[in-house]
């Protein structure tokens, strides 16, 4: 009866301070799809104050499309991109007295490493031995497990799923779950199913803080201890 609640922070489109008061883990943008070093410093300081765990939210180098454009990148290049993002955040986190506790791909890269083993391996290579958050059944979690690394299965109560357990693409009907109550109900259902260890509320969605608060309250009411995995 324990579950983590994570959200995307540092993207410049949401109330980071509001989310830090609710979530237990923060996926912090590292500058490639959004964010900058000043924002990373501010969020890390807030996370340290509130004892929120921080992870590197790595992505393709694609600020123009918020990291949501499909990109064919050589594995060596992607490894270097991931390593650069992790190291920048690691230095900032250390100055705030905390550590980068995990890595989580963002946007198009997140969806790509569900099936693409080469890009999944590149993300793992660039992130050292960090635990990794990913979709249940994804290539990146499978490869992480084979390498003895911690893989954390996560669910998205604010997103629609296909019949095979993948996320509905954002340009298709049913991709987004609307309304804090509906998102909270999904979160409890996912927790009870026992297939995930962490739940994510997208920080760039309208009403993200309201949704996160509703999710946390519903989980607590259902008897769950909401804390880092």
N, C-alpha and C positions, 0 to 999 in steps of 0.2 A: 504493500500500500504506500509506495514511495514513487514519486515521479518528478522529473525536472521540467521547468517551463523556460523556454528560451525565446528570444526575439532578435531581430536584426536591428542593430544600432549604428550610429555614426554615418548614416546615409544622407543626412541633411533634409529629410522629408518627414520627420516625425518628432515627437517629444521624447528625446532620449532620457531626460531626467524623470519624466513620468513613467516610462517603461522600467527604468532602473529601480523604481520603487515597488515593482510588481514581480518581475522575472527573477529567476535564480541563475540563469546563464545568459550572457550577452554575446551574440555573434557580431563582432566589430569589423566594419568595412575597413579595408587596408589601403585604400587609395586607388585601386585599379578600376573599380566600377563606380565608386563614390567615396566621399570622405577625404580627409587630409590629416596631417600630423597634429595640427592644433585640436581638431575634433577628437582624434584618438587620445590625446592627452587628457582632454576634458572628460571623456567617457571613462577612461581608465581610473581617473581620480574619483569619479562618482561611484564606480564599481568597487573600488577599494573601500570607500566609506561605507557602502551598503553591503559589503561582503558578497557581491555578485561575481560569479566566475566569468572570466573573459576568454573567448575563443577567436581565432583568426578566420574571418569570413573572406576567403580568397576567391578570385574570379579571373575571367579573361580580362585583358587590358582593353577595356571598352566602356569608357565613361559616357560616350555619346549615346549608347543604347542601354545604359544602366546594367551592363553585363548580361543582357538577355538576348544577345544576338549569337546564333550558332557560329562558331569559328573553328576552322581546321588549323590547328597549331601543331607544329612538330613537338614531339614528346620532350625533347631536350629544352626547347624554348619554354614550354609550359612548366617544366620542373623549375627552371630559373625564375619564372614569374611567381610561382608559389613561394619559393624560398625567399625571394625579395620581400614579398608581402609579410610573411611570417617574421622575418628578421626585423623589419621596421617596427611592427607591432610589439615584438618581444623587447626591443630596446626601450620603447615608450612605457610598456607595462612594468618593466623593472624599475624605471624611475619613479613609478607610482607605488612600488612595493608589492606588486603582484606578479603573477606569471601568466603566460599564454597557456591555457590548460587543454586546448583542443583545436582542431581545424575543421572547418565546414565550408565546402564549396558553395558558391552563390549562383543563382540564376541559371543561365544556359549551361554553365559548367556543372552545376549540381545535377541537372537532368542528363547531361552527357555521360557522367561517370556512373550512372545507373547501369548502362549497358556496355560502354566502351572501356575495355580493360586496359588498353594502351594509355588512354588519358587518365584513367583511374590510377594506374601505376605511376604516372608522372606526378600527379597530385601527392601521392604518398611519398614519392622520392623527394619532393621539394619540401615536405613538412616534417622530415626527420622521423621521430618516434611518437609524435603527438597522437593521442586518441583522435578518432574521426567520427563525425556525425554524418549519417546518411540514411537513405531510404531502405527499409527492410528488403532483403533480397537483392540489393544492388551489387554491382561489380566491385565498387570501392570497399564495401564492408567485407565482402568475400575475400578480397586480396589482403585487406588489413588483418583479418583473422588468420589467414594462412601464414602471415609473416609474424604472428604473435602479438600484433598490436590490438589495442582496445578499439572496438567498433561499437558505436552507440546508435541503436535504431531509433528513428524519430518519426513522429506523425504530425500532420498539418490539419488541425481542426478547422482552419479557415480556407481550405482548398478542397476542390472536388477530386475524386479518384476515378480511374478507369476500372474496368472489370478485372484487369490483371494487376491491380495494386500500384499503378503508376499515377502520377499527377496529371490531371487534365490540362493540356496546354492552355496558356492564358488567353489565346485568341479564339478559344472554342467556348460554346455555351456550357455553363456549369463549372467553370474553372474556379470561381470564387464563391465561397459561402458568405452570405450577407446577414448581418445582424448579430449583435453580441450574444444574445440568448441561444441562437442556433449554433454559433461557434462553441459556446460553453458546453452545450449538450453533446456536440461531437467530441469534445475533449474528454468528457467523462466516459463516453462510449469507448473511445480509443484506449483510455487507461484501463478500463475494465476488461478489454479484450486481451490485455497483457502482452501485446506484440511489440510495444515501444517502451523506451526508457525515458524519452524526452518528447515534449510537445512544443511546437513552434507556432507563435503568432507573428505574422509578417508585420514588421515595423513600418513598411511603406504603405500599408493598407489604410484606408480611411477609418478613423475610430480605433486605431490600434491599441491605444492605452485603455479605452473602455472595454474592448474585447479581451485584453489580457487580464484586466481586473475581474471581468465576468468569469473567465476561465479559471482563474485562481480561486475565486470564491466557490465556484461549483465543485471544483476538485476537493477543496477543504470540506465542503458540506457532505461530499460523498465518502469522506473518511481518508483522503489521501494526504500524505505528508509531502508537501511541495518543497523540494530542495534539490541542489545539484546532484546529478547522477553519480 
